[in-house]
Amino acid sequence: MTEPGDALADLRPLMFSIAYRMLGSVTEAEDVVQDAYLRLHERTRAGEEIRRPEAFATTVTTRLAIDALRSARRNRELYVGSWLPEPLPDANADPAHRVEHDETLSFAFLAVLERLGPVERAVFLLREVFDVDYSTIAGIVERSEASCRQVLHRARSRIADGRPRFDPDVRRDAVLIERFFDALSAGDVDALARTLADDVVFYGDGGGKAPAIRRPIEGRVAVARFLAGLVRRGEPLPITMERVQANGEAALRISTGGATLSVLMVHAAGGRIAAVGNQLNPDKLRHLGPVGDLEALMAQGARPPDRGSEAGGSDGAQPPGTTTPVS
């Protein structure tokens, strides 16, 4: 027989899955899950029978996530530059972060969800991702079923033009990603360009706390040149590039002395790299462990070397994992 505590613990992955997709933050999602878990636990300890624990957990978690989004709304509206989610490591790395990987977990999709308000996002995710029926959704967000249907229609329309493409072909994408990383390591502009979609977009998220582009870079050639420039400027610096998984997709963890500087996330679609997101905001990297001092590393790299000071070229690129501020 399953003990009440065990049953509640089994709900943690569901709660985290909802909270992370709602908030795009591992840290904030953990806070929401902890709060929701405590509320569930308190009710069971008080002798209250929760006949549908999963439904109750979904309701509490969603409402707490809506409240968290509302309280953070002003900060997100004033966010400096592009907003990207906190990288979610491979699910196997932490059992507490077990989530089912699908297109709605990708960094590109979570960035598009920023267009939606808290209730819109909740209705969209509950219906589209978690397949919750309209009557249950109506109870969670405290609106009528008809209103929830309208909210979902509006949400779909708002994200339609920015919704990333998905054409999953695991074997093909594995080969593509290998080619992309090989070309990136070599700093080969032409080889990089051949892996990129014509309308590829590069995003950098420094949050005003790390040097990053303020606006996305678009286009195959422009992105290829920019990425190659990063590699050229990073060659003399003490950095390591490690291939990892983030948000269910390929990524690079860029670090110095074991401290993370950035996570470069890659989204493939239609046989090409469709989007690249570079998360440099130190506040969004702390859940991964120690965070490096990017400013100090750049200053170190800016000191006049004995020779080869022109190694970075004239394209204004920075070390891998960094981007040049654009005012």
N, C-alpha and C positions, 0 to 999 in steps of 0.2 A: 504494500500500500504506500502511495506517495504522500510524504509529509507535506503540510501546507507550506513550510519554508522552502522545500525542494521545488514545489510547484511554482512558487513566486520566483525563485532563482532561474527557473527555466524560461521565464517571461522576459528576462533581461535582454537577450538578443533582439527580441521583437521591439522592446521599448527603445533600445539604442538605435535600431534600424530606422524607426520613425523619427526620433529626435535628431539624428545626424542629418537625415535628408531635409528635415525642416530647417535646421540651423546652419548646416554646412560647417559645423565646428565640433571637433572631437571633445574639446574641453567643456563647452556649453552643453553638449549632448550628455556627457557623463553627469553633469550637475542635475540636468532634468531627470535622467534615469534614477539617480540616487534619491531625488525628492519623490518621484513617483513610487519607487520601490518602498520607501519609508511609509508612505500613505497606505499602500496596500498592506504592508506588514502590520501597521497599527490597527487596521480594521480587522485583520484576522486574529490578532492577539486579543482584541476586544470581544472576540466571539462572534463577530458578524460573518455570516455566510456569504461568500461571493460566488454566486452560481456560475457566472461566466467570467472567470479570471482574465482570459485573453481580451474580451471586450472591455472589461473594466480597465485593464492596463493600457489598452489603446486609447481609451477616452482620457484617462488621467494624463498620460504622456503627451497626447496631442494638445490638450488644453494648456499644460505647462509650457510646451514649446511655443504655442501662440502667444502666451504672456511674455515669454523671453524675447520673442521677435518684436513684439510691440515696444518693450522697454528699450530694445537696442535699435529701434527704427531710426531715430535721429542720428545716431553714430554711423549707421550704414548709409544714410542719405548724404552725409558729409565725408564719406570715405575718400581717401586720397588715391586716385588712380583706379585701375581695374580691381574688382573684388573677385577673389578665388577662394574656394573652400580650403579648410585645413586638410592636408593630405591624410587620407585614411590608409594606414599600412595594410599589408597583406593580412587577411582575416586569421590566418594560421598563427600569426605572431602573438595575438592576444585573444584568448577565448571570450573575453568580455565584449569584444568588438565584432563578434560573428554577425555578419549580415549576408543576405543573399545578393550576389553580384548581378546587376542588370544595368541597362543603359542609364537608369536614373541615379546611379551611383557615380557616374563619371564626373570629372571636374567640369567639363564643358556643359553638361546638363545642369549641374547644381548652380553654375554661374548664371545660366538663363533663368533659373527659378527666382533669382533676385528681383526679377521684374514683377513678381506677384506679391500682394499683400499677405499678411499672416493667415487670414481666413481662406483666401484664395489658394494659398499654398497647401493648407491643410486639406481642403476639399479635393484638390487635384491629386495629391499624393495618396490620400486614403482611397480614392476611387480608382485611380489609374495604376497605382503600384500595389496596394494592399487589398484591392478588390472588395472593399467594404461597401455594403449596400447603402442606398440613399437614406433609408429610414434611420440607420445607425449613425451615419454621418450627420444627419439633421440633429440628432440628439447630442452629438459631440460638440458641434459648433453652435448649437442652440438657434437653429434657423429651420424654416420649413423645408420639406423635400423639394418643392418647386423652386424655392430660392437657391438651394444647393445645386440643382441642375443648371440654373442660370449662372451661378458662380463658376461651375465647371466649364460651361461653354465660354464664358468670358476669359477664364484662365487659359484655356486651350488657344484662344485667339491671340492673347497677349504674348504667348511664347512661340507661336507657330513659326514666325519668320526667323527666330534665333535658335530654334531647337536643333541641336546637332544631329547630323546624319548617322545612322547606324546600319551597317551591312556586315554582320558578324561572319567572318570566315577565319577561324582560328589558325589554320595552317598557313593561309596566305598572309595574314597579319603578322604571324611570327616571323616569317621571312622578311616582310617589309620592315618591321621594327629592327631586326638584326642589321639590315642594310642602312637604316637611318642612324643607328648608334655607331656603326662602323664609319660612316661618312662624317658624323659629328666628331668622333675621336680624331679623325684625320684632318678635320677642318676643311674638307673638300666641298667647295661651294656647288660645283656641278653635280656631284654625287648626291648631295643633300637635296638639291632642287628636284632631282629625279624621283625622290621619295615623297615629295610634298604635293598636295592638291593645289590647283591653280588659285583657289580662294582660301588657302590656309591662313590661319590667324595665330599670331603669337601674343600672349598676354603676360604681363609681369605684375605681380602683386607685392608691393613693398609697404603698403599701408601708411606711407609717409614716414616709416621707421627704417627703411632700407632703400638704397638707390635702385629705382626701378622706373621703367618707362611709364608715363602717365596715360598714354593712349596705346591701344593695340597696334601691332604692325601687321599689315595685310599683304598677301601676294607671295607667290612661290619664290621669286628671285629675291625680293626684299628680306623675307624671313631666312632664306638660305644664307645670304650674305651676313645677316646679323648673327646667326648661330655660329657661322665659321669665324666671325670676328671675336666672339666670346672665347672660343677655343684658342685662337692665336694669342690673345692677351693673357690667358690663364696659364700658358705653358711654363713661364718661369716661377709661378707661385706654388706654394706648398698645399695643393688641393688634391682631393681624391674624388673620383666619380664612380659611384657604385650603382649597378643596375638593381632596381627593386620593383616592387609592385605597389601602386597607390591607387585607391579607388577602383580596384579591379583592372587596372590598365598598366602598361609599361611606364616606368619612370626612372629618373636618375637622382640619387641622393648625392649632393655635392657637399663635401665636408673638408674641414681642416683640423688635423689633430684629433679626429673623432667627433668634433663638434659640427653640427649641421649648419650649412650656409644657405642652402636652398634645396627645394625638390622640384625637378623639372618633369612635368607630367605630359604624357603624349596620348593623343586620341586619334585612332585610325578609323577610316571609313571609306568604302568604295575602292579599296586597294591603294590608298594614299594616306599620308598623314594630314588630317584635316584641321587639327588644332594642337598647339603646344602652350602649356601654362607653366610659368615659373613662379613658385611660391617662395618669396624671400622675406616676408614679414616675420620678424623673430617671434612675435606673439603667437603666430600660427604654426610655429615649428617646435615650441617648447615641449609639447606632448611626445615628441620623438626622442627627447633626451637633451644633452647639452647643446647650446646654440652658439655658433662662432660669431666673432665680432667682424662683420663684413667691412665696416668703415675702416677699421685698423688694417685689415688685410689689403684693402685697396690702397691705403696710404703707403703701405709697405711696397706694393707693386709700383707705386707712382714715383718712388725714389729713383734718382738717376742711376742706372746700372753702369757697370764698367764698359759694356758694349751692347750693341743691339737695341738701343733705346727706341728704334723705329719699329720694333717687332709687332706692335699692335696695329700698324697701318694707320690710315687716316679716317677710318669709318666710325670712330668714337665708341667702339665696343669695349666691354669690360670683361673681367674674368668670368669663366663659366659659373653660372649661378647668380650672376649680377647683370644689371642692365643700367644704361645711362639715364639719369633723370631727364624728362622732357617737360619744360615749363609750358 
